[in-house]
């Protein structure tokens, strides 16, 4: 029997709601058709935003949304996306499919979407092909409350009051699609550009472009180049890591056709996130021991070969129970490292990569990943408490075995404990005994997501994968006993006496 140890009286850090953040890029059908259908669409909408999608996203309490990219951000010029839609400049989306981008979804539409979701805003600025002036004027257009050229232009376009920009990314993947820069060069550019991301009243948190996966050299050199500038110039440093079952960008594998070996290889690949957090975090600690700068994992999730018959530049893939487990593992890791990780944004929100929602015309479905986020939402704004679980190795191949269980535990403002666990094994049920220090358990209730490893929802059967109630027993000696089935994600809520 595996022991789960919980001490609700030892707090380890605060779990920012932003750890469950999302990402929407001008890529494929993420925004157009997925989120935005226009005011004149037959699909029910409010100011162009799909009502069904917005309601589903509100249910999982989306805390923050990143936009407009991604690679698209460093070819995006914000003035093309304001003013009357019929007069907006059309462009070619060179990164994603070579399709025409008509800019009908721009700054005003993004801020409207965030208003409908009730979430914070994370805007990525253009360093790769944009100017300091362009970025500075965008911030002024968004946030200045007074008389100025950009505030006047905003009013002319129908918005007198300024918006709140919570986070501003100074470039994206500038080591690659954002300009193929050296870290020292980007570090100098960051110092320059961030100077003109002005705080007009309410402070804007500035996010520097961090590393791709295990590029520790980038993290070290960017910090070395920027850190003598003084405090307040950087609030976060990003990190991007995608889970590829094969570890090979040339042939990533199918989202639906895979076997047990592929399953465990995927789990092994996604667990690399822990090493990345620790090693990049150690470099950050050497410059920032007080952890004032947050690690911002603003692109993460599974990346497979596109679904057959779809545009290869649209990155459309299905989502199965494998993706649900990947989400649960990573969200547990973010919780457990919340002293350094302050925000994470799954890629992407709708119809792209590890989406929480898929759409087809007027039809919509919630993926297994959506259900995982719905289980984990109770951690938002809680306090991480001390916990651990006994694990054993599971898997089929040497080199690709993984621990069978992952977990994290938080305490909410109302005192309730929220426990999330994943069982990575495809065969074995885990007998678990929860041991709680210095407290008594009054009652416990659970919700579980489980099923065949390839189980997924389709537009003809949108509810094949769904959660159900789960029973756990409080024993006479104040322990909680339960059996966690294979291939499952569990949320337990425990009320203390």
C-alpha positions, 0 to 999 in steps of 0.5 A: 500500500502506498502512503500519502503523507500530508501535513496541512499545517506546513505551508510551502508556498502560494499557488498563483491562479496563473499556474493554470493559464492559457495561450491563444495564438493566431494559429490555425483555428485557435482564434478564428472559428475557435474563439472568435466567429464575428458579430454576424455569425449564426453561431451564438456569440457576444461581440463576436466571441463564441458563447459556448467556448467562453462559458466552457472556459469560465467553468475551468476558471481561466486565470490569465490568457497570453496573446497574440503569440508565439511566433506570430507575436514577432511579426505582429504589428498592433496598428494593423488590428485596430479601427474599422474591421473593413479597413484593417490591413491584411497580411500573410501568416508566414509561420502558420500555414501561409494563410491570409490574416485579416486582423479582424481579431485585434487589441480591442477584441482580445481585451473584450475576450478577457473581459468576458472570461474575467481573466488577467491579460498577458500580451506579447510584444514584437521585438523580432520585427518591431521597434521600440516606438511601436511597443511603447505606443502599444502600451500607451494605447492600452493603458494610458488614462489621459490626453495623449496621441495613443489615448486619443486614438483609442477613444476614436476607436470606441474605447475611452477608458484604458485597460489593465495589462497585467503582463507584457512579454518583451519578445517571444522565442528570440533564440529562434522564430523571434529573430535567431538572436544570441542571448547576450544580444537579446539581453541588451535588447530586453534592457532597451525595450523594457525601458519603454514598457511604461507603468501608466498608473498600474504596474505592468509585469515585464516578462523576458524571453527565456530558454527553449527546453534545456538551453541553460546557456540562454538562461545564464547569459540573458541574466548575466547581461541584464541583471546589473540593471537593478531591481524592477526591470524584470518580473518574469523569465519564460521557459518553453517545453513541449512533450514529444513522445518520440523526442524527435521533432521530425516525427513526433507520433500520432495523437490517437494511434499509439501503444503502451510503449508510446504511452510510457515514453510520453510520460517520461518525456513530460516528467523532464519538466521537473529537471528543467524547473530545477536546473533553470531555477538554480541558475535563476537562484544564483542571480535572484536568491529571493525569487522575486523573478518568476519562472513563466512556463508560458508554452507547454503541452503535448505536440504530435503530428497533425491529424491526417487531412488537416493543414500541417501549419494549423497544428490540429490534434486530438486529445486523449486520456494520455493528454489528461495525464500529461496535464495532471503531471505538469500541474502537480509539478507547477504546484510543487515548485510554486516558490519559483514558478509563478505562471504557466500557459498551456499551448493552446486554448482551442483547436491547436496542440493540447487544446482544452476545447475543440470546435467544428462549425457550431459544434464544440467539445471539451477534451480530457485536458479540459476535464483535468483543468476542471479538477485542478481549479480548486488549487487556484489561490491556495497554499501549497502544503507539505506532502509526499507519496510513495511511488514505484516504477512502472513501464515496459522498457529500461530507460523509459520507466516512470514513477506510478504516482504524482501528487500535490496538495493545497489548503484553500482559504476556507480551510479545505484540503485539495489533493490531486493525484495521477496514476501513470500505470496502465495496468495497476490500481494503486492502493493508497493510504492518506496519513494526515499530520496534526489534524482530523479529517471530518469528511472527504469526497472525490472526483475522478477522470479515468478510462482507456489510454486512447479514450477521447471525445468526438463531435458525434460522442462528445461525452465519452470521457468525463468525470465521475464521483469517487469514494474514499474511506475515512478509517477509524485511525483518521486515515483516508483509504482509496484505490486509484485505478490505472490511467487516472486523474483524481481530485479529493476534497478533505474537510478538517474537523 
